[in-house]
Amino acid sequence: SSGINAEYGGNHSAHSISSNQRQIALISELIHVASLVHDDVLDSAYTRRSLVTVNALYNERVAILAGDFIIARATSKLSQLGCPETITILSSVIRDLIKGEILQLHSSSPSSPADMFGVYLEKTYLKTASLISHSCQAVALNSSRPNLQKSASSYGKNLGIAFQLVDDMLDFVASSADMGKAASGSDLKLGLATAPVLYAAREFPQLNDMILRGFSGEGDAEEAFHLVGRSEGVELTRQLAERYCAGAIRDLEDMPACEERDALSSLCDLVLNRTN
C-alpha cells in the first residue's frame, strides 16, 4: 500500500495507508487463515509450521466450523468497505479457492498427460495466487493510482505462483523439521502431481500412469519420489519459479521508486530462497 501510495520523487509515509487498504489486508489474511484451516481437514494434516492443526487439536467438524466462522468474519468486514468494486474483487478470492479445491479433486484424471501442467498451473493460481493477486488489485483500486490495478494484480499473481512452485519443490528437498509439516513427498501421498513430478515425467514416462491413478498403487509414492530425485524436476521447477519472480519484478516498474517498491522486489528473493 505504501509503495502504491508513494509520491513520485520519494515523498511517502506509512501514514499514507488508507483505512480501506488496512481493512483489505485484514480481510485477505482472514480468508487466508480460513483456507488453511479447511485445507488441513482436506489433507488430513496434523501439523502446520510445526504447530498442531485445529482438526488435530479438536476434530474435523470443529475445524470446518472454525474456518467457516473466519470466512463469515471476513465477509462481514468486506461488506463494510463501502466500495462495490472492491467487494467484487475480494469476493472472487473465495470463489477461486473453492474452484481450485474442486479442480484438485478432479485433477488426477486429465484427458492426457499434456494437459497436466496446464491444470496444475490453473489450480495453483486459484488456490494460492488468486488471494495475493486480488488483494494487490484491491489495494491499488483504493489508492490515488487506480490505474496500477493491472500491474498490481499481475505482481500478486506472479509472486503467488512462484511461492507455490517453491513450496512444491521443497516437498522433495526439505526436511520435515524445515517445513514444520510432513515433507518427503507428502503431496504424492495425497495423490497430487506437482511441478517436480510433472517435469520428471518427461524423463520417466512411467510416472504418467502413476499420476493418472493418483499414486494409489502399492509403492507408487515411494517410486515417484525416487524418480523425481533422479530427474531434473526440482531444478526445472526452481527455474520456472525464477521466471515468475522476474515477471513480478517487471510488474513493479510502473510503481514510484521508493523503499517499499524495493521491499516488494526483495520479497521475490525471499520466496525463491526460503527453506520452509
Stockholm file with secondary structure:
# STOCKHOLM 1.0

chainA/1-276         SSGINAEYGGNHSAHSISSNQRQIALISELIHVASLVHDDVLDSAYTRRSLVTVNALYNERVAILAGDFIIARATSKLSQLGCPETITILSSVIRDLIKGEILQLHSSSPSSPADMFGVYLEKTYLKTASLISHSCQAVALNSSRPNLQKSASSYGKNLGIAFQLVDDMLDFVASSADMGKAASGSDLKLGLATAPVLYAAREFPQLNDMILRGFSGEGDAEEAFHLVGRSEGVELTRQLAERYCAGAIRDLEDMPACEERDALSSLCDLVLNRTN
#=GR chainA/1-276 SS CHHHHCCTTSCCCGGGCCHHHHHHHHHHHHHHHHHHHHHHHHTTCCEETTEECHHHHSCHHHHHHHHHHHHHHHHHHHHTSCCHHHHHHHHHHHHHHHHHHHHHHHTTSCSSHHHHHHHHHHHHIIIIIHHHHHHHHHHHHTSSCGGGHHHHHHHHHHHHHHHHHHHHHHHHHSCHHHHTSCCSSHHHHTTCCCHHHHHHHHHCTHHHHHHHTTTCSTTHHHHHHHHHHHSSHHHHHHHHHHHHHHHHHHHGGGSCCSHHHHHHHHHHHHHHHCCC
#=GC SS_cons         CHHHHCCTTSCCCGGGCCHHHHHHHHHHHHHHHHHHHHHHHHTTCCEETTEECHHHHSCHHHHHHHHHHHHHHHHHHHHTSCCHHHHHHHHHHHHHHHHHHHHHHHTTSCSSHHHHHHHHHHHHIIIIIHHHHHHHHHHHHTSSCGGGHHHHHHHHHHHHHHHHHHHHHHHHHSCHHHHTSCCSSHHHHTTCCCHHHHHHHHHCTHHHHHHHTTTCSTTHHHHHHHHHHHSSHHHHHHHHHHHHHHHHHHHGGGSCCSHHHHHHHHHHHHHHHCCC
//
